Amino acid sequence: MSISRQRARIIECLALLPATVLLAPFMGYGMLAALADTFLGDGNAAQKAIMARAMLLVLAQMLFGCAGLACLWILIWRDVDTVNRKPAYGGW
């Protein structure tokens, strides 16, 4: 059973759409709200520092995840063969 390239591209876009539209922004906004609540809420300075460090590490992981998601969108929009033929930074 063979799927045409156009149908495969549509399926890939539909698979990435929920993660792009819902998951990535809400996780980022939720983490920033939790980080702000950590600094503005009650507690001693040591607890705030420990929680802020943990949240910043998770926020960094989410940024790397968003970068990976952006790379997947580029591969879908430009096609893998085009990206391999014309690398943006000279290639290897």
MDAnalysis code that builds the backbone (N, CA, C; Angstrom):
import MDAnalysis as mda
import numpy as np

u = mda.Universe.empty(276, n_residues=92, atom_resindex=np.repeat(np.arange(92), 3), trajectory=True)
u.add_TopologyAttr("name", ["N", "CA", "C"] * 92)
u.add_TopologyAttr("resid", np.arange(1, 93))
u.add_TopologyAttr("resname", ["MET", "SER", "ILE", "SER", "ARG", "GLN", "ARG", "ALA", "ARG", "ILE", "ILE", "GLU", "CYS", "LEU", "ALA", "LEU", "LEU", "PRO", "ALA", "THR", "VAL", "LEU", "LEU", "ALA", "PRO", "PHE", "MET", "GLY", "TYR", "GLY", "MET", "LEU", "ALA", "ALA", "LEU", "ALA", "ASP", "THR", "PHE", "LEU", "GLY", "ASP", "GLY", "ASN", "ALA", "ALA", "GLN", "LYS", "ALA", "ILE", "MET", "ALA", "ARG", "ALA", "MET", "LEU", "LEU", "VAL", "LEU", "ALA", "GLN", "MET", "LEU", "PHE", "GLY", "CYS", "ALA", "GLY", "LEU", "ALA", "CYS", "LEU", "TRP", "ILE", "LEU", "ILE", "TRP", "ARG", "ASP", "VAL", "ASP", "THR", "VAL", "ASN", "ARG", "LYS", "PRO", "ALA", "TYR", "GLY", "GLY", "TRP"])
u.atoms.positions = np.array([
    [0.841, -1.172, 0.000],
    [0.000, 0.000, 0.000],
    [0.886, 1.235, 0.000],
    [0.715, 2.039, -0.973],
    [1.556, 3.220, -1.146],
    [0.736, 4.484, -0.931],
    [1.309, 5.428, -0.191],
    [0.662, 6.716, 0.047],
    [1.398, 7.756, -0.781],
    [0.660, 8.599, -1.446],
    [1.312, 9.628, -2.242],
    [2.052, 10.594, -1.331],
    [3.019, 11.282, -1.904],
    [3.843, 12.216, -1.135],
    [3.000, 13.356, -0.566],
    [2.012, 13.816, -1.327],
    [1.148, 14.908, -0.866],
    [0.300, 14.466, 0.329],
    [-0.251, 13.259, 0.270],
    [-1.046, 12.752, 1.387],
    [-0.188, 12.541, 2.623],
    [1.026, 12.053, 2.431],
    [1.938, 11.857, 3.565],
    [2.270, 13.196, 4.220],
    [2.462, 14.224, 3.420],
    [2.757, 15.554, 3.954],
    [1.566, 16.100, 4.746],
    [0.346, 15.871, 4.255],
    [-0.857, 16.320, 4.963],
    [-0.992, 15.578, 6.294],
    [-0.737, 14.277, 6.298],
    [-0.816, 13.493, 7.528],
    [0.224, 13.985, 8.536],
    [1.434, 14.277, 8.080],
    [2.471, 14.778, 8.982],
    [2.094, 16.135, 9.566],
    [1.515, 17.005, 8.739],
    [1.086, 18.319, 9.234],
    [-0.015, 18.180, 10.273],
    [-0.973, 17.290, 10.016],
    [-2.052, 17.077, 10.978],
    [-1.542, 16.471, 12.286],
    [-0.477, 15.667, 12.202],
    [0.089, 15.079, 13.416],
    [0.839, 16.121, 14.246],
    [1.497, 17.067, 13.593],
    [2.267, 18.088, 14.318],
    [1.422, 19.269, 14.776],
    [0.269, 19.458, 14.176],
    [-0.545, 20.633, 14.470],
    [-0.976, 20.738, 15.935],
    [-1.489, 19.673, 16.583],
    [-1.883, 19.830, 17.991],
    [-0.716, 20.189, 18.909],
    [0.449, 19.595, 18.669],
    [1.608, 19.908, 19.502],
    [2.053, 21.350, 19.296],
    [1.929, 21.843, 18.074],
    [2.369, 23.201, 17.785],
    [1.388, 24.230, 18.326],
    [0.117, 24.006, 18.120],
    [-0.891, 25.011, 18.453],
    [-1.274, 24.970, 19.934],
    [-1.360, 23.794, 20.514],
    [-1.852, 23.680, 21.894],
    [-0.749, 23.438, 22.919],
    [0.014, 22.402, 22.719],
    [0.930, 21.949, 23.754],
    [2.070, 22.927, 24.019],
    [2.770, 23.342, 23.002],
    [3.947, 24.198, 23.199],
    [3.602, 25.543, 23.845],
    [2.622, 26.296, 23.352],
    [2.342, 27.586, 24.005],
    [1.807, 27.456, 25.423],
    [0.904, 26.505, 25.656],
    [0.320, 26.381, 26.990],
    [1.344, 25.926, 28.012],
    [2.256, 25.044, 27.617],
    [3.301, 24.618, 28.551],
    [4.215, 25.780, 28.888],
    [4.572, 26.572, 27.899],
    [5.437, 27.727, 28.149],
    [4.781, 28.757, 29.043],
    [3.526, 29.095, 28.744],
    [2.814, 30.080, 29.564],
    [2.583, 29.553, 30.975],
    [2.266, 28.282, 31.103],
    [2.069, 27.691, 32.424],
    [3.343, 27.697, 33.244],
    [4.469, 27.394, 32.600],
    [5.740, 27.390, 33.320],
    [6.126, 28.799, 33.743],
    [5.911, 29.775, 32.884],
    [6.228, 31.153, 33.263],
    [5.330, 31.635, 34.400],
    [4.065, 31.239, 34.396],
    [3.165, 31.609, 35.484],
    [3.595, 30.940, 36.790],
    [4.004, 29.684, 36.723],
    [4.475, 28.992, 37.927],
    [5.765, 29.620, 38.449],
    [6.638, 30.027, 37.533],
    [7.881, 30.686, 37.941],
    [7.595, 32.027, 38.609],
    [6.668, 32.792, 38.067],
    [6.295, 34.070, 38.677],
    [5.657, 33.847, 40.038],
    [4.829, 32.812, 40.166],
    [4.198, 32.516, 41.446],
    [5.240, 32.100, 42.481],
    [6.296, 31.429, 42.030],
    [7.358, 31.035, 42.954],
    [8.026, 32.261, 43.558],
    [8.307, 33.251, 42.729],
    [8.980, 34.449, 43.233],
    [8.039, 35.348, 44.037],
    [6.774, 35.396, 43.675],
    [5.836, 36.285, 44.354],
    [5.139, 35.642, 45.541],
    [5.208, 34.306, 45.654],
    [4.501, 33.604, 46.718],
    [5.264, 33.607, 48.029],
    [4.673, 32.939, 49.002],
    [5.292, 32.834, 50.321],
    [6.364, 31.749, 50.323],
    [7.281, 31.860, 51.237],
    [8.340, 30.870, 51.375],
    [9.669, 31.561, 51.590],
    [10.645, 30.781, 52.059],
    [11.946, 31.403, 52.288],
    [12.755, 31.462, 51.001],
    [13.856, 32.160, 51.036],
    [14.661, 32.404, 49.836],
    [15.277, 31.116, 49.286],
    [15.660, 30.203, 50.168],
    [16.276, 28.957, 49.711],
    [15.275, 28.112, 48.926],
    [14.047, 28.025, 49.426],
    [13.018, 27.269, 48.706],
    [12.742, 27.894, 47.344],
    [12.672, 29.212, 47.307],
    [12.403, 29.898, 46.040],
    [13.530, 29.655, 45.035],
    [14.767, 29.674, 45.508],
    [15.908, 29.459, 44.612],
    [15.910, 28.038, 44.047],
    [15.610, 27.059, 44.891],
    [15.595, 25.666, 44.437],
    [14.477, 25.446, 43.419],
    [13.296, 25.963, 43.716],
    [12.168, 25.801, 42.785],
    [12.413, 26.551, 41.480],
    [12.980, 27.752, 41.564],
    [13.245, 28.523, 40.353],
    [14.259, 27.809, 39.469],
    [15.281, 27.215, 40.068],
    [16.286, 26.491, 39.283],
    [15.652, 25.300, 38.566],
    [14.832, 24.548, 39.269],
    [14.170, 23.395, 38.647],
    [13.260, 23.843, 37.508],
    [12.526, 24.927, 37.722],
    [11.615, 25.403, 36.687],
    [12.374, 25.966, 35.482],
    [13.484, 26.614, 35.714],
    [14.282, 27.131, 34.595],
    [14.871, 25.996, 33.766],
    [15.254, 24.904, 34.416],
    [15.756, 23.751, 33.671],
    [14.656, 23.137, 32.798],
    [13.445, 23.024, 33.347],
    [12.327, 22.499, 32.558],
    [11.980, 23.463, 31.425],
    [12.048, 24.758, 31.689],
    [11.787, 25.752, 30.652],
    [12.818, 25.647, 29.524],
    [14.069, 25.414, 29.874],
    [15.102, 25.222, 28.852],
    [14.828, 23.974, 28.021],
    [14.391, 22.909, 28.666],
    [14.045, 21.695, 27.927],
    [12.878, 21.943, 26.980],
    [11.912, 22.747, 27.418],
    [10.777, 23.062, 26.551],
    [11.228, 23.895, 25.351],
    [12.180, 24.795, 25.549],
    [12.690, 25.567, 24.414],
    [13.397, 24.669, 23.406],
    [14.168, 23.692, 23.894],
    [14.795, 22.738, 22.981],
    [13.742, 21.898, 22.256],
    [12.672, 21.550, 22.951],
    [11.580, 20.822, 22.315],
    [10.903, 21.645, 21.228],
    [10.710, 22.942, 21.495],
    [10.122, 23.826, 20.478],
    [11.050, 23.979, 19.282],
    [12.352, 24.012, 19.532],
    [13.311, 24.076, 18.424],
    [13.247, 22.803, 17.582],
    [13.117, 21.664, 18.235],
    [12.962, 20.404, 17.500],
    [11.673, 20.370, 16.699],
    [10.614, 20.920, 17.262],
    [9.342, 21.005, 16.554],
    [9.471, 21.906, 15.327],
    [10.182, 23.003, 15.475],
    [10.411, 23.892, 14.331],
    [11.215, 23.189, 13.245],
    [12.192, 22.385, 13.631],
    [12.959, 21.632, 12.639],
    [12.079, 20.637, 11.885],
    [11.159, 20.006, 12.591],
    [10.238, 19.086, 11.913],
    [9.353, 19.820, 10.914],
    [8.875, 21.021, 11.287],
    [8.063, 21.800, 10.346],
    [8.876, 22.188, 9.116],
    [10.139, 22.543, 9.304],
    [10.984, 22.894, 8.156],
    [11.154, 21.693, 7.236],
    [11.365, 20.522, 7.817],
    [11.502, 19.315, 6.986],
    [10.231, 19.010, 6.213],
    [9.078, 19.281, 6.806],
    [7.816, 19.028, 6.102],
    [7.606, 20.065, 5.001],
    [7.822, 21.338, 5.312],
    [7.571, 22.389, 4.323],
    [8.546, 22.343, 3.160],
    [9.820, 22.111, 3.436],
    [10.829, 22.194, 2.397],
    [11.147, 20.857, 1.748],
    [10.717, 19.765, 2.305],
    [10.986, 18.415, 1.837],
    [12.412, 18.013, 2.240],
    [12.573, 16.786, 2.638],
    [13.855, 16.310, 3.149],
    [14.924, 16.361, 2.074],
    [14.583, 16.014, 0.840],
    [15.575, 16.023, -0.238],
    [16.096, 17.430, -0.509],
    [15.228, 18.425, -0.455],
    [15.645, 19.807, -0.673],
    [16.570, 20.269, 0.445],
    [16.260, 19.910, 1.672],
    [17.111, 20.292, 2.799],
    [18.479, 19.631, 2.675],
    [18.534, 18.387, 2.225],
    [19.819, 17.710, 2.055],
    [20.625, 18.292, 0.897],
    [19.958, 18.716, -0.175],
    [20.654, 19.276, -1.337],
    [21.156, 20.682, -1.096],
    [20.371, 21.513, -0.387],
    [20.706, 22.922, -0.180],
    [20.760, 23.244, 1.310],
    [21.798, 22.816, 2.008],
    [21.876, 23.136, 3.436],
    [22.086, 24.628, 3.650],
    [21.521, 25.136, 4.714],
    [21.566, 26.580, 4.983],
    [22.963, 27.056, 5.356],
    [23.744, 26.222, 6.010],
    [25.052, 26.656, 6.493],
    [26.198, 25.861, 5.891],
    [26.094, 25.514, 4.657],
    [27.205, 24.881, 3.968],
    [27.221, 23.363, 4.023],
    [26.610, 22.767, 5.000],
    [26.572, 21.305, 5.087],
    [27.905, 20.715, 5.519],
    [27.972, 19.378, 5.474],
    [29.174, 18.678, 5.910],
    [29.818, 17.991, 4.758],
])
